[in-house]
């Protein structure tokens, strides 16, 4: 079976970071070549990877591996967080052993990094000090789903010690449960934290989800629909949101919820298919591609904007 070397994948990701750091569009700046001992099989090579750098030139990248990597035995397709120093040399590696995928990494401003991603069943997060934290994901009907339906947010210090770990596990929309005609399958309910943002001393997370997400101060539900218009079968729809994180890296409050129709409405496919966001100077900028009438609700301001389906044009719109 053909193998895809992690050394190639890691260097490609590092190259992106160096290209941004060089502040030049003339070419790609390469300071060194770093190879890691590990591989991933062809059927698993299409994986999301993240990269960032800090003000001191350190780079942080993620990797995926399904065979032994640097002496670490994976469970399923496991993940690795890697720090490279300003000269491109390996500073440390921290494995996530289990079905996990890193979605985003940002610098904490002190030589460490915040890492977010998704996972299934049980995953063991290791720090460079040998300590570990085990966390478990979403269950449907009393059993773990095979899909990576829950999210994690982790904080590593400058030396790779795992300072903190929290998980975001989605729930059923109680409105749908109360119909007694809601039967979600594996992967129907999920919360994917795929973007971390720091503004001042606050940390925020952008997430895509389906079902219900509960924060300490509030909660958000996605759109849903009556599949047949007869009250016999209901389905939750895709949505997106942004949450402020607390000091434990959990959801303190959802500040924006981008959703579509509610469960009493008849069959249609109104939902948010993809989203992105960034923050600067106290302002949140958010974009999405959706279908149908999309509501953007601000919890703090109590404002709801509605983007209506255009009378002419394409089926999807942004």
N, C-alpha and C positions, 0 to 999 in steps of 0.2 A: 504494500500500500504506500502511496506517495506521502511523504512527510513534508510539512512546512516548518522550517526551523524558526524557533522563537527569536533567535539572534537577528534574523532578517526583519521580523515583525517589530522587535523592540527598536532596532536602529531606524526603521522607517518612521516610527512614532517620535523618536528623539529628534530626527531630522526636522520634523514639523516644529517642534519646540525651538530648536536652534534657528530655524528660518525666521520665526517671529522675534526671537531675542536679538538677532543681528540687525534688526531695524533696516533691512536693505532688501530691495526688490531686484538687485543685480544678480544675485545667485544664492546658492545654498552654502551656508557656513558649516563646516564639519570640524569639530575639535579633536575627536578621537573615535575609534571604533570599538564597540563593546559587544561581546558575544556571551550568551548565556547557554548553559547546557540544559536543553529541554526541547520538547517538540510537541506539536499538536497535529492530529490526524486530519486528513482532507475533509471528512464529513463535518468536522467541527471548526474549520478555519474561519468561517464567516462569523466573527464575533465583534462586538463593540469594544473599542479600546479608547483610553483617555490619556491626555498628556497636558502638562502645564509646566511653568517654571516660576521661580521667585526672583526677587530683586537682586539676589546675590549670584544668579546664574545657575542655581541648582535646578535640575529637571526632575519631574515626577512622571512616570509612565505606568501603564498597566499592561498586563499580559494574561493570556489564557493558556492552560496546559492540560493535557489529558494523559501524559506519561510523566515519569519522574523528571523533576526540574530542580537542579541544584540540591539534590538529595531529598526533596520533598515529594512524597507520594500523593497524587491527587485522588479525589473522590469525584467521579464524573468529570466534568470539565470545570476545573478549579481556576482561581484567579491569583494574580500576584501584583503587589504594589512595589514599585522599584524607584529608589531615589538615586540619581546620578549627581556627582559634585560638579563644580563649575568647570572642571577639566574633562568632564565626560566619563570619569571613572565611577564604578559602582560604589555607592555609599552604603546602602542596605537594601534588603529585600524582605517583604512581609507577606506571607502566603494567606490566602483565604481558601481553606480546604473544604470543598463541597461544591454544590451547584450554585455558582455565583458569577456575576458579571459586573465589572466596574463600568459605570456610566460617566462619571465626571470626577475630576480632581482639581482642587484649588489650593493655593498656598495659604497658610495661616499667618504669614508675615513674620514668623519666628523660626524659620527653617523646617517647619513641619508641614503637614497637609491635611485637609479634610477630603474624605473620599466617600462617594455615594454610588449606589448601584442596586441591583436586584438579586434575589436569591430564592431558592426553594428548599424545602425540608430543613435539615440541620446543617449549619456551616460553622466551622471553627476558624476564628480570626486570631492570628498569631502576631505578636510583636517581636522585636529583635531581642528582647530581654528573656525570651523563652516563655513568657506568660501568654495565656490565651483566654478568649471569651467565646463561648458557644451560644449561638442564638438559633431560634427556629422560626420558620416562616408560616405561610398561610395554609389553613386546612379547610377542606370542603367535605362536609359529612363525616367529620371525625378522622379524616385521612389527609396527609400532605398531598398537595397537587404536584404534578411533575413540572408544571410551568413555574417560572420564577416570578411569582405573583406578589411577593412582599419586597420591601426596600430596606436598605441599611444606610446609615450614615456613621462614619468612623473618623476618629481624629488620631493622627500619629504625630509624635513630637519630632524634633530635628534628628534624633538618634534612632528613630523607628519604633519607639515604644508605643504601644497602643494605649492611648490615654482614656478614650471613651468610645462606646459603641451604643447605638440605639437602632431600633427597627420600627418601620411603619407597616402595619398589617391592615389591609382593607377589610371591609365588612359588607354584609348584605344591606341593601336599602330596606329599612323596615316597612316602607309603603308597599314594596313588592312582596315581602314575606307575608304581609297581612292579606294579600289576595289569595294565598294558598295555591297559587297557580304560577309559582316562580321556581324554576328548577335549573340553576346554573350548572354548567359543565366545567371541567378543568380548564382554567385560563379565562373564564368569563369575568371573574372578579379579580382585579389586580390594582396595584399602585406602583408606578414606576417613577422613582425620583431620578431624573437624568440631568439635572442642572443645579449646581450650588452657586450662590451669589453672596458676596459680602459687601455690606454698605455701612460704613462707619464701624461700630462695634457689634452690629447685628448680622446674623447669618440667615439666609433664606434658601428655600428649595423650591424649584419648579417641578411639578409632577404631572404625569398623565395617569388617569385612573378610570375605573369602572366600578360602580357600586357606591360605597360610602367610605369617607375618610374622616376620622375623628381626631381633633386636636384638643388640647387642654381647655381652651376657652370657647370653642365652637366646633362645628362639623360641616361637611359639604357632601352633597349627593350628586351623582351624575344624572344625566337624562335617562329616560326609559320609555318603553312603549308597549302597547297592547298589540301583540304580534298579529292577531287575526281580527281584531276589532270586536271580539265576542266575549272577552273576559276570561278566556280559557288558558291563555299562555302569555306571559310577560317576559320582557327582556330588558336588561340594563344596557345603556349606551355609553360610548366613550366620552370623556370629559377631560378638562385640564385645570390646574390650579397652581397657586403660589402660596407657600406657608412660611411664616416666621418661625425660626427654631428657638427652643429654649436652651438653657445652659447645659442640659443633658443631651442635646442634639435630637430631641423629640419635637413634634409639631406643637408649638405653643398656640398659634392661631392661623387659620386659613384667611388670607387677606383678599384673595381674588378667586372666584370660582367661575369657570367658563363651561357652560353646560347647554343642553338643548331642551327638548320637550319633556313633559312629565308623564307618569305611567298611565294616566287616564286617556291619553291621546291615542288615536288609531295608528295603524301600521304605517311607518315611514322610516327612513334611515337617517334622520337628523342626528348628527353627532360631530364631535371634534376629532379629526383624524390625526393631526400632529400639531405641536405647539413649541414655542421657544420664548425665552425671556431674558432680560438683563436688567441690572439696577445700577444707578449712578446718582449720587447727590440726593438721595431720598426719593428718586423717581423710579417707577417700575415701567419698563417697556415690554410689551407682550404681543406676540403675533401667533396666528394659528391658521390652519386650513380646516374648514368645516363644511358641513352640509346642512342646508336648511336654515332655520332661524336659530341663531346662536345668542344666548344671553351671557353677558359679562357682568357679574355681580361683585361689587366692592363691599365687603363686610364693614369696614371702618366707616365709609361714607354713606352707606345705605343706598348706593346708586346702582341701578341696573340698566345697562345699555343693551339694545337688541339689534342684531344685524339680520335683516330679513332676506329671505330667498329672493334673488332677482327674478323678474318676470321673463327676461330673456338671457341667453348666455349659457355658460357651461353648468354642469351638474354640481361640480365642486367650486368653491370660491374661498378666497382668503380674506 
